Amino acid sequence: MVVERGRVCTKLLGREAGNICAITERVDKNFAMVVGPNVRKRRCNITHLELHDTKLELPDEASDDDFINELTKMIQ
């Protein structure tokens, strides 16, 4: 599965483990920035993420709140 902007994932490790989030940007080959309804914006090791088939289709100028709103709609 491709690690890309908008990819929905679940955190596997850390204090936010089990929470759903989305990738906002790829930092380098090992890390990505994630944000979610119960996940604060942070850099996360890609190996600590379970990637899902779902991808959020948001414009490049979308804010973190836009990602959170889309994830919240998807969860409900």
LINKA-V867576 format. One record per residue. N is the residue number from 1. RES is the residue in one small letter. PHI is phi in radians with two decimals (none if undefined). OMEGA is omega as a letter, one per 30 degrees, with the letter a starting at -180 (* if undefined). BURIAL is + if it has 24 or more other ideal C-beta (glycine too) atoms within 12 Angstrom, else -. Layout:
# LINKA-V867576
N;RES;PHI;OMEGA;BURIAL
N;RES;PHI;OMEGA;BURIAL
This chain:
# LINKA-V867576
1;m;none;a;-
2;v;-1.50;l;-
3;v;-1.51;a;+
4;e;-2.54;l;-
5;r;-1.03;l;+
6;g;1.63;a;+
7;r;-1.17;l;+
8;v;-1.44;a;+
9;c;-2.60;l;+
10;t;-2.11;l;+
11;k;-1.29;a;+
12;l;-1.74;a;-
13;l;-2.27;l;-
14;g;1.67;a;-
15;r;-1.19;a;-
16;e;-1.80;a;+
17;a;-1.00;l;-
18;g;1.61;a;-
19;n;-1.57;l;+
20;i;-1.46;a;+
21;c;-2.67;l;+
22;a;-2.34;l;+
23;i;-1.42;l;+
24;t;-1.66;l;+
25;e;-2.88;l;+
26;r;-1.63;a;-
27;v;-1.40;l;-
28;d;-2.73;a;-
29;k;-1.18;a;-
30;n;-1.92;a;-
31;f;-2.26;l;-
32;a;-2.46;l;+
33;m;-1.53;l;+
34;v;-2.21;l;+
35;v;-2.66;l;+
36;g;-2.87;a;+
37;p;-1.02;l;+
38;n;-2.06;l;-
39;v;-2.24;l;+
40;r;-1.32;a;-
41;k;-1.10;a;-
42;r;-2.80;l;+
43;r;-1.41;a;-
44;c;-2.34;l;+
45;n;-1.17;a;-
46;i;-1.08;l;+
47;t;-1.23;l;-
48;h;-1.65;a;+
49;l;-2.09;l;+
50;e;-1.76;a;+
51;l;-1.40;l;+
52;h;-1.85;l;-
53;d;-1.23;a;-
54;t;-1.30;l;-
55;k;-2.32;l;-
56;l;-1.40;l;+
57;e;-1.71;l;-
58;l;-2.09;l;+
59;p;-1.16;a;-
60;d;-1.05;a;-
61;e;-1.54;a;-
62;a;-1.12;a;-
63;s;-1.53;l;-
64;d;-1.07;l;+
65;d;-1.10;l;-
66;d;-1.10;l;-
67;f;-1.09;a;+
68;i;-1.11;l;+
69;n;-1.09;l;-
70;e;-1.14;l;+
71;l;-1.14;l;+
72;t;-1.09;l;-
73;k;-1.09;a;-
74;m;-1.16;a;-
75;i;-1.22;a;-
76;q;-1.35;*;-
